[in-house]
Amino acid sequence: MIWGRSLRRLQLVETGLLRQVNARSSPKLHNLKLHDGRVEVADVAFLEAGSGLAKMGVPLDEILDQSEVVQDLIVKVTTQFEGVFAKYFWDEFESAGYPENKIDQVLEQVEQLSKLAHTVVTASLRQEFQKLADTYSEKARK
């Protein structure tokens, strides 16, 4: 994994993130790594999302807890798509003895599957959040 951004110790102390990450030994914090006294994030999007939640008033500990939960769910979703990949693409490739001339094709299939999974997950989240907004809107109007 390529780690995208490293935060200075001062930024971490100011945000309380260093204390929180140091206090956790959970391997489930897949998106955060401690390295030489710095916290590194896998993708700046994780940092931006966490920062956005913090600005909304969500406590840092809750943000880290939710990050773990979401990461576990994402692993399950990815595993579902991996099953499709294995059944319809990899098993045939494996049965054929891993032909070298098909490696690029298999890698392209992984990339295509990744894009499709991203589309499905994004659309599903959009639907579920619309339902959430509708539910709370209805409650507020009562």
C-alpha positions in Angstrom: 0.0 0.0 0.0 1.2 3.4 -0.8 0.8 5.8 2.1 -0.5 9.1 0.9 0.1 11.8 3.6 2.1 12.2 6.7 1.1 14.6 9.4 3.5 16.6 11.5 3.6 15.9 15.2 2.3 19.4 16.0 -0.7 18.8 13.8 -1.3 15.5 15.6 -1.0 17.0 19.0 -3.3 19.9 18.1 -6.0 17.4 16.8 -5.5 14.8 19.5 -5.0 12.2 16.8 -1.5 11.1 18.0 -2.8 10.4 21.5 -5.8 8.5 20.1 -3.8 6.4 17.7 -1.1 5.7 20.3 -3.8 4.6 22.7 -5.1 2.1 20.3 -3.4 -1.1 19.4 -6.2 -2.2 17.0 -5.0 -3.6 13.8 -8.4 -2.5 12.4 -7.1 1.0 11.9 -6.1 0.0 8.4 -6.1 3.6 7.1 -3.8 4.9 9.8 -0.2 3.9 10.5 2.3 5.2 13.1 5.7 5.7 11.6 8.6 7.5 13.4 6.2 9.4 15.6 4.0 10.4 12.7 0.6 9.2 11.7 0.4 8.4 8.1 -2.9 8.0 6.2 -3.4 5.7 3.2 -5.4 8.3 1.3 -6.0 11.9 2.0 -9.7 11.2 1.6 -9.7 9.4 5.0 -8.1 12.5 6.6 -10.6 14.8 4.9 -13.6 12.7 6.0 -12.3 12.5 9.6 -11.6 16.2 9.6 -15.1 16.9 8.2 -16.7 14.7 10.9 -14.6 16.5 13.6 -15.7 19.9 12.3 -19.3 18.7 12.6 -18.7 17.9 16.3 -18.1 14.2 16.2 -15.5 13.3 18.9 -12.2 11.9 17.5 -12.7 8.6 19.4 -16.0 8.0 17.7 -14.5 8.8 14.3 -11.8 6.2 14.9 -14.4 3.7 16.1 -16.6 4.3 13.1 -13.5 4.0 10.8 -13.0 0.5 12.2 -16.6 -0.5 11.6 -16.7 0.9 8.1 -13.4 -0.8 7.2 -14.8 -4.1 8.4 -17.9 -3.6 6.2 -15.7 -2.6 3.2 -13.7 -5.8 3.6 -16.9 -7.8 3.5 -18.1 -6.0 0.4 -14.8 -6.5 -1.3 -14.9 -10.2 -0.4 -18.2 -10.5 -2.2 -16.8 -9.0 -5.3 -13.7 -11.2 -5.0 -16.0 -14.2 -5.0 -17.5 -13.1 -8.3 -14.0 -12.5 -9.7 -12.8 -15.9 -8.6 -15.8 -17.7 -9.9 -16.0 -16.1 -13.3 -12.4 -15.1 -14.1 -9.7 -16.5 -11.8 -10.8 -20.1 -11.7 -10.6 -20.3 -15.5 -7.2 -18.6 -15.5 -6.0 -21.0 -12.8 -7.3 -24.0 -14.6 -5.5 -23.0 -17.8 -2.2 -23.0 -15.8 -1.8 -19.2 -15.4 -1.1 -18.5 -19.0 1.3 -15.5 -19.2 -0.5 -14.1 -22.2 -3.7 -13.7 -20.1 -2.2 -12.0 -17.1 -2.9 -8.5 -18.4 -6.5 -9.5 -19.2 -7.0 -10.8 -15.6 -5.5 -7.6 -14.2 -7.9 -5.5 -16.4 -10.8 -7.6 -15.1 -9.8 -6.8 -11.5 -9.7 -3.1 -12.5 -13.1 -3.2 -14.2 -14.5 -5.0 -11.2 -13.1 -2.4 -8.9 -14.8 0.4 -10.9 -18.1 -1.4 -11.0 -17.9 -2.2 -7.3 -17.2 1.5 -6.6 -20.2 2.5 -8.7 -22.5 0.1 -6.9 -21.3 1.1 -3.5 -21.6 4.8 -4.2 -25.1 4.3 -5.7 -26.2 2.2 -2.7 -24.9 4.8 -0.2 -26.7 7.6 -2.1 -29.9 5.6 -1.9 -29.6 4.7 1.8 -28.7 8.3 2.7 -31.7 9.6 0.8 -33.9 7.2 2.8 -32.2 8.5 6.0 -32.9 12.1 5.0 -36.5 11.3 4.1 -37.0 9.5 7.4 -35.7 12.3 9.5 -37.4 14.9 7.4 -40.7 13.1 8.0 -40.0 12.9 11.7 -39.2 16.6 11.9 -42.4 17.5 10.2 -44.6 15.6 12.7 
